[in-house]
């Protein structure tokens, strides 16, 4: 029997969570009371525990390079407990009473991230490619690749949200004679960096809908590169690459003569997700979950969403006190704060919704992120995207 997606450690207090997991058809195991934990299979995605079982968590998780998300469910807490939970590697604290739908969204969010880690291998590449973002075609280093996106290292800034086409050789070791895959996408993350004393930009690209043959060719590249890294190839200064397109017709690539590929020194591990895709067992709803920060009556910051663009107009359901109906709020994605997420500015609120939101801001959050500092974590809120009016 394979490892469960979720492991629950409690003394009988988490029957509602077991029922929730059963309703969502998420594979789980539950160890109650004094049952032996050591030797059980660690969960793939999520461990949920209560305070009296905290000593069993280390035995349940074991030593792994890819630990599950850890969630503690409490009826009451203290500064000392939160300090201990952070020290023990817990990610979230859930205070009861908690809105049932907010808890369901949190479980979906944690399991989806785990499922995405397993399903989407990302391999290091390190070869020179060309890309176009508008009229110009430029050179870049293809840092890494997955079936859903890639990262480029280039000397030229690409605006976040801009459409981009990446030209990837089908056979990475075939040099200039390789046929090209034209892979469409959008720039979803742009970060300035430095390589060899030269200003460069890391560009995260999320691929758009791909043709079947392109998907198959990418899968073969990923499978091949998973066996080991390749050596970065560069073209001499002033000599543009001479790739051959898939139709076997010569295609001229006009690049700036002074460009050369930049060396790769990028060891960060970034999970990839495609907002428009579904995942087995958890459904599309998992992809609409928002974990909000810095909540106010004006707006909130949410964790990065690959398919949420600056300018998008979103209808959100924000969950407050247990048993209450969610607040339905429209807001516009105003800016990106990089790894800290994106800022959503709320549309003008009606008096009743504003009063409810003010009460929620003034209370302790039911779900607190332990990765944040004490002050920042106070604004944590769970919500989901109901409707999207895309920019443009």
Phi, psi and omega in degrees: 000134182286168179294143178288155175291325184229139172240130180248125177243115182202180176248026179107003184275349190249038177299324181294325178290321176300316179298320180297315179296321178294318180296325181272000179057040176265123180299128183215163170230151181226130178239117186248152173061226184268016180301147182290131181259321184302133179097348178283159179287131178292151180289151179285322191242314194215135171243127180243128184221164172248161188305323183290346181254013185296328180291340180274351186296317182299318178294326183286325183275320182072192179261111182218147178277350180229070186291154177286163170294141181245129182233130177251130179251124186228157170267333175206154183217179182210168177299321180296320180294317180297323177296317179295319180297319177297318180295327181272006174085018177285147183259325184223146172244127179248120180261131172273147000284143179233142178300129185301321180288326176296318178295320178298317178297320180296317178296316177300316181300314182293318181289325179296316180298323177291318179298320180296321179300319184284324189279333192245087176294142177238126186243146175287139182244285176079037176239159179279134177226173172244157179212157175231134176227080189106216184280326186280144172248129187230169177262151176205166171264125174281102187288308179208171189210138168227177181288349183246351181180184180205172171237137178245150172240118187220161177274358186242133178291138173242128182293135178299136181092350183285141175291144185214145174242124179256128179259107187249127177297134178297320178248105189294337182263008186269000178068212186287349182274358184286143172289154185254141167264127174263110188246113181278149178192192175228148174281113183255348178208131179227127183221128176287144179209189179221137178223116180062033180080005182249135178291130180224175180224130170273126182240114174275126184245126173260120183291144173272187183302128185251149174293155185301319182291327178292317177301317180296318180295320177297319179300321179293320177298314182297316179299317181293315182290337179296342179280345179161161183285163174248167181267135179297127176256140176231156175261150179300152180302134178085356181244103182290156177293158180236068182285162179242126182290172185297332181282004178068015175263144179294135181230122183280130177248111181267112179237160178292131186300333185279354185282142169223156176293147180261150183292148182265125172218068189226102187252004182291146179252116181241119176295149179246147177214152174241115187301329185274358183266156174257164177230149182299145172076326188258339174078176184293335185299326180301330183279351181257002184289136176240130171257108186269153176229162173052045181295135172214178179287349180267334182167195178200162174257137181237156177302150183304138175238119187303331184248023173254119188253152173301129182100342179299143177255120189241140166262125186245147167253117181248127186264129182250240184291150181303132177089343180282154172291148179293153174276125179262114189228136172265143178206161181244137177288114190264322181199165175254136174250032178066229182296338182285349176113199181238150180264127175252120178265123183288146169292164176308135184262149172286157186304320182294314180295320179298319179296318178296319180294321178297320178295320180295319179297326185279351183254164173295140179289144177290327178241121182242130175280123179276356175281341180271166172287169184302316184289313183296325183293340182295341181261019182286138180211150178255138177205182177210156179274125177265314182221151177229127170252102188297153175295144178073000000 
